[in-house]
Amino acid sequence: CSSADDLLRHPTQIYEMIGNLLLFIVLWISGRRVEERKERYFPGFIFWLYVGLYSFLRIIIEAFRDSQILAFGWLRTTQVFSLLVAVVVFLYIGYRLKKKLGNERCASSTIHS
């Protein structure tokens, strides 16, 4: 079977499979770490980490896809959306971790005084 245009294409499904496997490993290790240090993380941390990391994976995968609509010259529309999601999610994670750390410091200072 030959394609109509005979162009070589990247096997993005395989890239995505490998990326998701790596994402699973990172989340599994992170989940174990969260279980060990529950006081340092907020509920839902692993979920938000998944959303942020998956958004970065989408940015990479979409760079290799064919026939996509370009938004800003070389970026595809899906990449722009994924970038926005990743930035918002990691800002949110940073805010929640900073807030949790601030609450712990405040609680420990009242205990010691």
Chimera marker file (.cmm) of the C-alpha trace (Angstrom):
<marker_set name="trace">
<marker id="1" x="0.000" y="0.000" z="0.000" r="1" g="1" b="0" radius="0.5"/>
<marker id="2" x="1.511" y="3.337" z="-0.947" r="1" g="1" b="0" radius="0.5"/>
<marker id="3" x="0.260" y="6.688" z="0.197" r="1" g="1" b="0" radius="0.5"/>
<marker id="4" x="-0.946" y="9.225" z="-2.325" r="1" g="1" b="0" radius="0.5"/>
<marker id="5" x="1.875" y="11.679" z="-1.677" r="1" g="1" b="0" radius="0.5"/>
<marker id="6" x="4.720" y="9.258" z="-0.749" r="1" g="1" b="0" radius="0.5"/>
<marker id="7" x="5.972" y="11.578" z="2.015" r="1" g="1" b="0" radius="0.5"/>
<marker id="8" x="7.764" y="10.154" z="5.001" r="1" g="1" b="0" radius="0.5"/>
<marker id="9" x="6.144" y="10.984" z="8.307" r="1" g="1" b="0" radius="0.5"/>
<marker id="10" x="7.196" y="10.817" z="11.933" r="1" g="1" b="0" radius="0.5"/>
<marker id="11" x="5.622" y="7.977" z="13.927" r="1" g="1" b="0" radius="0.5"/>
<marker id="12" x="3.992" y="10.374" z="16.394" r="1" g="1" b="0" radius="0.5"/>
<marker id="13" x="1.909" y="7.590" z="17.938" r="1" g="1" b="0" radius="0.5"/>
<marker id="14" x="5.114" y="5.862" z="19.006" r="1" g="1" b="0" radius="0.5"/>
<marker id="15" x="6.564" y="9.134" z="20.300" r="1" g="1" b="0" radius="0.5"/>
<marker id="16" x="3.397" y="9.679" z="22.298" r="1" g="1" b="0" radius="0.5"/>
<marker id="17" x="3.482" y="6.140" z="23.685" r="1" g="1" b="0" radius="0.5"/>
<marker id="18" x="7.097" y="6.577" z="24.832" r="1" g="1" b="0" radius="0.5"/>
<marker id="19" x="6.298" y="10.013" z="26.265" r="1" g="1" b="0" radius="0.5"/>
<marker id="20" x="3.320" y="8.651" z="28.192" r="1" g="1" b="0" radius="0.5"/>
<marker id="21" x="5.433" y="5.806" z="29.561" r="1" g="1" b="0" radius="0.5"/>
<marker id="22" x="8.022" y="8.322" z="30.780" r="1" g="1" b="0" radius="0.5"/>
<marker id="23" x="5.221" y="10.450" z="32.197" r="1" g="1" b="0" radius="0.5"/>
<marker id="24" x="3.879" y="7.419" z="34.081" r="1" g="1" b="0" radius="0.5"/>
<marker id="25" x="7.316" y="6.734" z="35.571" r="1" g="1" b="0" radius="0.5"/>
<marker id="26" x="7.726" y="10.368" z="36.668" r="1" g="1" b="0" radius="0.5"/>
<marker id="27" x="4.234" y="10.406" z="38.217" r="1" g="1" b="0" radius="0.5"/>
<marker id="28" x="4.781" y="7.066" z="39.938" r="1" g="1" b="0" radius="0.5"/>
<marker id="29" x="8.043" y="8.257" z="41.503" r="1" g="1" b="0" radius="0.5"/>
<marker id="30" x="6.440" y="11.585" z="42.415" r="1" g="1" b="0" radius="0.5"/>
<marker id="31" x="3.467" y="9.787" z="43.958" r="1" g="1" b="0" radius="0.5"/>
<marker id="32" x="5.750" y="7.752" z="46.188" r="1" g="1" b="0" radius="0.5"/>
<marker id="33" x="7.554" y="10.911" z="47.226" r="1" g="1" b="0" radius="0.5"/>
<marker id="34" x="4.270" y="12.659" z="48.000" r="1" g="1" b="0" radius="0.5"/>
<marker id="35" x="3.204" y="9.692" z="50.146" r="1" g="1" b="0" radius="0.5"/>
<marker id="36" x="6.457" y="9.931" z="52.124" r="1" g="1" b="0" radius="0.5"/>
<marker id="37" x="6.150" y="13.699" z="52.671" r="1" g="1" b="0" radius="0.5"/>
<marker id="38" x="2.416" y="14.393" z="52.691" r="1" g="1" b="0" radius="0.5"/>
<marker id="39" x="2.859" y="17.540" z="54.760" r="1" g="1" b="0" radius="0.5"/>
<marker id="40" x="4.823" y="19.240" z="51.945" r="1" g="1" b="0" radius="0.5"/>
<marker id="41" x="2.249" y="18.710" z="49.187" r="1" g="1" b="0" radius="0.5"/>
<marker id="42" x="-1.379" y="19.666" z="48.696" r="1" g="1" b="0" radius="0.5"/>
<marker id="43" x="-4.262" y="17.341" z="47.783" r="1" g="1" b="0" radius="0.5"/>
<marker id="44" x="-4.405" y="16.950" z="44.007" r="1" g="1" b="0" radius="0.5"/>
<marker id="45" x="-0.697" y="17.645" z="43.474" r="1" g="1" b="0" radius="0.5"/>
<marker id="46" x="-0.165" y="14.531" z="41.330" r="1" g="1" b="0" radius="0.5"/>
<marker id="47" x="-3.210" y="15.356" z="39.174" r="1" g="1" b="0" radius="0.5"/>
<marker id="48" x="-1.985" y="18.896" z="38.480" r="1" g="1" b="0" radius="0.5"/>
<marker id="49" x="1.535" y="17.617" z="37.843" r="1" g="1" b="0" radius="0.5"/>
<marker id="50" x="0.076" y="15.218" z="35.266" r="1" g="1" b="0" radius="0.5"/>
<marker id="51" x="-1.865" y="18.011" z="33.539" r="1" g="1" b="0" radius="0.5"/>
<marker id="52" x="1.241" y="20.218" z="33.360" r="1" g="1" b="0" radius="0.5"/>
<marker id="53" x="3.610" y="17.512" z="32.166" r="1" g="1" b="0" radius="0.5"/>
<marker id="54" x="1.113" y="16.150" z="29.647" r="1" g="1" b="0" radius="0.5"/>
<marker id="55" x="0.734" y="19.656" z="28.231" r="1" g="1" b="0" radius="0.5"/>
<marker id="56" x="4.499" y="19.802" z="27.655" r="1" g="1" b="0" radius="0.5"/>
<marker id="57" x="4.353" y="16.365" z="26.029" r="1" g="1" b="0" radius="0.5"/>
<marker id="58" x="1.621" y="17.661" z="23.677" r="1" g="1" b="0" radius="0.5"/>
<marker id="59" x="3.815" y="20.619" z="22.702" r="1" g="1" b="0" radius="0.5"/>
<marker id="60" x="6.599" y="18.249" z="21.681" r="1" g="1" b="0" radius="0.5"/>
<marker id="61" x="4.374" y="15.707" z="19.892" r="1" g="1" b="0" radius="0.5"/>
<marker id="62" x="2.469" y="18.368" z="17.954" r="1" g="1" b="0" radius="0.5"/>
<marker id="63" x="5.758" y="19.697" z="16.553" r="1" g="1" b="0" radius="0.5"/>
<marker id="64" x="6.099" y="16.455" z="14.563" r="1" g="1" b="0" radius="0.5"/>
<marker id="65" x="2.506" y="16.189" z="13.333" r="1" g="1" b="0" radius="0.5"/>
<marker id="66" x="1.548" y="16.910" z="9.750" r="1" g="1" b="0" radius="0.5"/>
<marker id="67" x="-1.144" y="19.225" z="8.376" r="1" g="1" b="0" radius="0.5"/>
<marker id="68" x="-1.746" y="21.324" z="11.452" r="1" g="1" b="0" radius="0.5"/>
<marker id="69" x="-2.921" y="24.928" z="11.523" r="1" g="1" b="0" radius="0.5"/>
<marker id="70" x="-0.099" y="27.339" z="12.353" r="1" g="1" b="0" radius="0.5"/>
<marker id="71" x="-0.962" y="30.067" z="14.846" r="1" g="1" b="0" radius="0.5"/>
<marker id="72" x="2.186" y="32.182" z="15.219" r="1" g="1" b="0" radius="0.5"/>
<marker id="73" x="4.378" y="31.377" z="12.250" r="1" g="1" b="0" radius="0.5"/>
<marker id="74" x="6.028" y="28.195" z="13.495" r="1" g="1" b="0" radius="0.5"/>
<marker id="75" x="3.783" y="27.287" z="16.462" r="1" g="1" b="0" radius="0.5"/>
<marker id="76" x="0.658" y="25.256" z="15.896" r="1" g="1" b="0" radius="0.5"/>
<marker id="77" x="-2.633" y="26.196" z="17.531" r="1" g="1" b="0" radius="0.5"/>
<marker id="78" x="-2.549" y="23.080" z="19.715" r="1" g="1" b="0" radius="0.5"/>
<marker id="79" x="0.972" y="23.950" z="20.872" r="1" g="1" b="0" radius="0.5"/>
<marker id="80" x="-0.099" y="27.455" z="21.877" r="1" g="1" b="0" radius="0.5"/>
<marker id="81" x="-3.029" y="26.072" z="23.852" r="1" g="1" b="0" radius="0.5"/>
<marker id="82" x="-0.845" y="23.407" z="25.497" r="1" g="1" b="0" radius="0.5"/>
<marker id="83" x="1.755" y="26.027" z="26.399" r="1" g="1" b="0" radius="0.5"/>
<marker id="84" x="-0.896" y="28.210" z="28.023" r="1" g="1" b="0" radius="0.5"/>
<marker id="85" x="-2.252" y="25.256" z="29.995" r="1" g="1" b="0" radius="0.5"/>
<marker id="86" x="1.243" y="24.234" z="31.153" r="1" g="1" b="0" radius="0.5"/>
<marker id="87" x="2.158" y="27.765" z="32.263" r="1" g="1" b="0" radius="0.5"/>
<marker id="88" x="-1.104" y="28.223" z="34.181" r="1" g="1" b="0" radius="0.5"/>
<marker id="89" x="-0.831" y="24.796" z="35.819" r="1" g="1" b="0" radius="0.5"/>
<marker id="90" x="2.784" y="25.229" z="36.929" r="1" g="1" b="0" radius="0.5"/>
<marker id="91" x="2.048" y="28.715" z="38.255" r="1" g="1" b="0" radius="0.5"/>
<marker id="92" x="-0.852" y="27.197" z="40.204" r="1" g="1" b="0" radius="0.5"/>
<marker id="93" x="1.351" y="24.384" z="41.557" r="1" g="1" b="0" radius="0.5"/>
<marker id="94" x="3.994" y="26.908" z="42.595" r="1" g="1" b="0" radius="0.5"/>
<marker id="95" x="1.371" y="29.090" z="44.290" r="1" g="1" b="0" radius="0.5"/>
<marker id="96" x="-0.140" y="26.145" z="46.184" r="1" g="1" b="0" radius="0.5"/>
<marker id="97" x="3.259" y="24.811" z="47.301" r="1" g="1" b="0" radius="0.5"/>
<marker id="98" x="4.348" y="28.278" z="48.430" r="1" g="1" b="0" radius="0.5"/>
<marker id="99" x="1.064" y="28.747" z="50.290" r="1" g="1" b="0" radius="0.5"/>
<marker id="100" x="1.431" y="25.333" z="51.960" r="1" g="1" b="0" radius="0.5"/>
<marker id="101" x="5.018" y="26.144" z="52.974" r="1" g="1" b="0" radius="0.5"/>
<marker id="102" x="3.925" y="29.525" z="54.342" r="1" g="1" b="0" radius="0.5"/>
<marker id="103" x="1.156" y="27.902" z="56.389" r="1" g="1" b="0" radius="0.5"/>
<marker id="104" x="3.633" y="25.378" z="57.828" r="1" g="1" b="0" radius="0.5"/>
<marker id="105" x="6.093" y="28.116" z="58.801" r="1" g="1" b="0" radius="0.5"/>
<marker id="106" x="3.315" y="30.123" z="60.420" r="1" g="1" b="0" radius="0.5"/>
<marker id="107" x="2.102" y="27.067" z="62.359" r="1" g="1" b="0" radius="0.5"/>
<marker id="108" x="5.616" y="26.116" z="63.496" r="1" g="1" b="0" radius="0.5"/>
<marker id="109" x="6.394" y="29.667" z="64.635" r="1" g="1" b="0" radius="0.5"/>
<marker id="110" x="3.262" y="29.790" z="66.808" r="1" g="1" b="0" radius="0.5"/>
<marker id="111" x="4.140" y="26.424" z="68.347" r="1" g="1" b="0" radius="0.5"/>
<marker id="112" x="7.694" y="27.522" z="69.210" r="1" g="1" b="0" radius="0.5"/>
<marker id="113" x="6.706" y="30.898" z="70.650" r="1" g="1" b="0" radius="0.5"/>
<link id1="1" id2="2" r="1" g="1" b="0" radius="0.2"/>
<link id1="2" id2="3" r="1" g="1" b="0" radius="0.2"/>
<link id1="3" id2="4" r="1" g="1" b="0" radius="0.2"/>
<link id1="4" id2="5" r="1" g="1" b="0" radius="0.2"/>
<link id1="5" id2="6" r="1" g="1" b="0" radius="0.2"/>
<link id1="6" id2="7" r="1" g="1" b="0" radius="0.2"/>
<link id1="7" id2="8" r="1" g="1" b="0" radius="0.2"/>
<link id1="8" id2="9" r="1" g="1" b="0" radius="0.2"/>
<link id1="9" id2="10" r="1" g="1" b="0" radius="0.2"/>
<link id1="10" id2="11" r="1" g="1" b="0" radius="0.2"/>
<link id1="11" id2="12" r="1" g="1" b="0" radius="0.2"/>
<link id1="12" id2="13" r="1" g="1" b="0" radius="0.2"/>
<link id1="13" id2="14" r="1" g="1" b="0" radius="0.2"/>
<link id1="14" id2="15" r="1" g="1" b="0" radius="0.2"/>
<link id1="15" id2="16" r="1" g="1" b="0" radius="0.2"/>
<link id1="16" id2="17" r="1" g="1" b="0" radius="0.2"/>
<link id1="17" id2="18" r="1" g="1" b="0" radius="0.2"/>
<link id1="18" id2="19" r="1" g="1" b="0" radius="0.2"/>
<link id1="19" id2="20" r="1" g="1" b="0" radius="0.2"/>
<link id1="20" id2="21" r="1" g="1" b="0" radius="0.2"/>
<link id1="21" id2="22" r="1" g="1" b="0" radius="0.2"/>
<link id1="22" id2="23" r="1" g="1" b="0" radius="0.2"/>
<link id1="23" id2="24" r="1" g="1" b="0" radius="0.2"/>
<link id1="24" id2="25" r="1" g="1" b="0" radius="0.2"/>
<link id1="25" id2="26" r="1" g="1" b="0" radius="0.2"/>
<link id1="26" id2="27" r="1" g="1" b="0" radius="0.2"/>
<link id1="27" id2="28" r="1" g="1" b="0" radius="0.2"/>
<link id1="28" id2="29" r="1" g="1" b="0" radius="0.2"/>
<link id1="29" id2="30" r="1" g="1" b="0" radius="0.2"/>
<link id1="30" id2="31" r="1" g="1" b="0" radius="0.2"/>
<link id1="31" id2="32" r="1" g="1" b="0" radius="0.2"/>
<link id1="32" id2="33" r="1" g="1" b="0" radius="0.2"/>
<link id1="33" id2="34" r="1" g="1" b="0" radius="0.2"/>
<link id1="34" id2="35" r="1" g="1" b="0" radius="0.2"/>
<link id1="35" id2="36" r="1" g="1" b="0" radius="0.2"/>
<link id1="36" id2="37" r="1" g="1" b="0" radius="0.2"/>
<link id1="37" id2="38" r="1" g="1" b="0" radius="0.2"/>
<link id1="38" id2="39" r="1" g="1" b="0" radius="0.2"/>
<link id1="39" id2="40" r="1" g="1" b="0" radius="0.2"/>
<link id1="40" id2="41" r="1" g="1" b="0" radius="0.2"/>
<link id1="41" id2="42" r="1" g="1" b="0" radius="0.2"/>
<link id1="42" id2="43" r="1" g="1" b="0" radius="0.2"/>
<link id1="43" id2="44" r="1" g="1" b="0" radius="0.2"/>
<link id1="44" id2="45" r="1" g="1" b="0" radius="0.2"/>
<link id1="45" id2="46" r="1" g="1" b="0" radius="0.2"/>
<link id1="46" id2="47" r="1" g="1" b="0" radius="0.2"/>
<link id1="47" id2="48" r="1" g="1" b="0" radius="0.2"/>
<link id1="48" id2="49" r="1" g="1" b="0" radius="0.2"/>
<link id1="49" id2="50" r="1" g="1" b="0" radius="0.2"/>
<link id1="50" id2="51" r="1" g="1" b="0" radius="0.2"/>
<link id1="51" id2="52" r="1" g="1" b="0" radius="0.2"/>
<link id1="52" id2="53" r="1" g="1" b="0" radius="0.2"/>
<link id1="53" id2="54" r="1" g="1" b="0" radius="0.2"/>
<link id1="54" id2="55" r="1" g="1" b="0" radius="0.2"/>
<link id1="55" id2="56" r="1" g="1" b="0" radius="0.2"/>
<link id1="56" id2="57" r="1" g="1" b="0" radius="0.2"/>
<link id1="57" id2="58" r="1" g="1" b="0" radius="0.2"/>
<link id1="58" id2="59" r="1" g="1" b="0" radius="0.2"/>
<link id1="59" id2="60" r="1" g="1" b="0" radius="0.2"/>
<link id1="60" id2="61" r="1" g="1" b="0" radius="0.2"/>
<link id1="61" id2="62" r="1" g="1" b="0" radius="0.2"/>
<link id1="62" id2="63" r="1" g="1" b="0" radius="0.2"/>
<link id1="63" id2="64" r="1" g="1" b="0" radius="0.2"/>
<link id1="64" id2="65" r="1" g="1" b="0" radius="0.2"/>
<link id1="65" id2="66" r="1" g="1" b="0" radius="0.2"/>
<link id1="66" id2="67" r="1" g="1" b="0" radius="0.2"/>
<link id1="67" id2="68" r="1" g="1" b="0" radius="0.2"/>
<link id1="68" id2="69" r="1" g="1" b="0" radius="0.2"/>
<link id1="69" id2="70" r="1" g="1" b="0" radius="0.2"/>
<link id1="70" id2="71" r="1" g="1" b="0" radius="0.2"/>
<link id1="71" id2="72" r="1" g="1" b="0" radius="0.2"/>
<link id1="72" id2="73" r="1" g="1" b="0" radius="0.2"/>
<link id1="73" id2="74" r="1" g="1" b="0" radius="0.2"/>
<link id1="74" id2="75" r="1" g="1" b="0" radius="0.2"/>
<link id1="75" id2="76" r="1" g="1" b="0" radius="0.2"/>
<link id1="76" id2="77" r="1" g="1" b="0" radius="0.2"/>
<link id1="77" id2="78" r="1" g="1" b="0" radius="0.2"/>
<link id1="78" id2="79" r="1" g="1" b="0" radius="0.2"/>
<link id1="79" id2="80" r="1" g="1" b="0" radius="0.2"/>
<link id1="80" id2="81" r="1" g="1" b="0" radius="0.2"/>
<link id1="81" id2="82" r="1" g="1" b="0" radius="0.2"/>
<link id1="82" id2="83" r="1" g="1" b="0" radius="0.2"/>
<link id1="83" id2="84" r="1" g="1" b="0" radius="0.2"/>
<link id1="84" id2="85" r="1" g="1" b="0" radius="0.2"/>
<link id1="85" id2="86" r="1" g="1" b="0" radius="0.2"/>
<link id1="86" id2="87" r="1" g="1" b="0" radius="0.2"/>
<link id1="87" id2="88" r="1" g="1" b="0" radius="0.2"/>
<link id1="88" id2="89" r="1" g="1" b="0" radius="0.2"/>
<link id1="89" id2="90" r="1" g="1" b="0" radius="0.2"/>
<link id1="90" id2="91" r="1" g="1" b="0" radius="0.2"/>
<link id1="91" id2="92" r="1" g="1" b="0" radius="0.2"/>
<link id1="92" id2="93" r="1" g="1" b="0" radius="0.2"/>
<link id1="93" id2="94" r="1" g="1" b="0" radius="0.2"/>
<link id1="94" id2="95" r="1" g="1" b="0" radius="0.2"/>
<link id1="95" id2="96" r="1" g="1" b="0" radius="0.2"/>
<link id1="96" id2="97" r="1" g="1" b="0" radius="0.2"/>
<link id1="97" id2="98" r="1" g="1" b="0" radius="0.2"/>
<link id1="98" id2="99" r="1" g="1" b="0" radius="0.2"/>
<link id1="99" id2="100" r="1" g="1" b="0" radius="0.2"/>
<link id1="100" id2="101" r="1" g="1" b="0" radius="0.2"/>
<link id1="101" id2="102" r="1" g="1" b="0" radius="0.2"/>
<link id1="102" id2="103" r="1" g="1" b="0" radius="0.2"/>
<link id1="103" id2="104" r="1" g="1" b="0" radius="0.2"/>
<link id1="104" id2="105" r="1" g="1" b="0" radius="0.2"/>
<link id1="105" id2="106" r="1" g="1" b="0" radius="0.2"/>
<link id1="106" id2="107" r="1" g="1" b="0" radius="0.2"/>
<link id1="107" id2="108" r="1" g="1" b="0" radius="0.2"/>
<link id1="108" id2="109" r="1" g="1" b="0" radius="0.2"/>
<link id1="109" id2="110" r="1" g="1" b="0" radius="0.2"/>
<link id1="110" id2="111" r="1" g="1" b="0" radius="0.2"/>
<link id1="111" id2="112" r="1" g="1" b="0" radius="0.2"/>
<link id1="112" id2="113" r="1" g="1" b="0" radius="0.2"/>
</marker_set>
